[in-house]
Amino acid sequence: LVTCQNYRGKEKDIFVLGDSHGLHLVAGLSENFPDHNIYVFYLSACVPQSGRLGYVRDLRSSRERRECVQRNKDAMRFLAAYKPSTVIISNANRAEPELLGRITNEMLDELAKAGHTAFMLGDFIRPGMRLNSCFSVPDVVVSDEMLARRCVGRQALGDKEIAYNRAMAEIVHGFVDPA
């Protein structure tokens, strides 16, 4: 069920429930919370809200959809029985804020009822390009000036994601905007 962890033998735990946008938090959480064990319930493209209130994320196959829904049910069942901890919900924006917000609030309420400190971390802003391709070229071949022209993010994509996070912040109690 836990697909990634940094177990340090500590008393306190942080759980992340998410898709790849939740998985990317592991290094930062591990570095900034050295007195916590870090556990991630991760499944690629599987938002934690899938399988609740009639919403099922449309994945490539019915098998992937079933695995996603089952993972989410199992994770919430596990957390309901686990000692009070910190739980972070983090995922890409895969559906309208009104729908995901309503489902997320239900999940946060369930987790709080089980004694957890739970919140949703908004989606990070993607640059609209592969950053590693910007600077992985030796500077003897491509000048810094050319790299600067080549590595320009897509402002419209960033604006859309900022607007999405703002909408979620209005709906979800316990929402943390990464901006």
Secondary structure, DSSP 8 states (H G I E B T S, - for coil): ---EEE--S-SEEEEEEESHHHHTTHHHHHHH-TTEEEEEEE-TT--TTTTBTTB----SSHHHHHHHHHHHHHHHHHHHHS-S-EEEEE----S-HHHHHHHHHHHHHHHHHTT-EEEEE------SS-HHHHH-S-TTTS-HHHHHHH----HHHHHHHHHHHHHHHHH-TTEE---
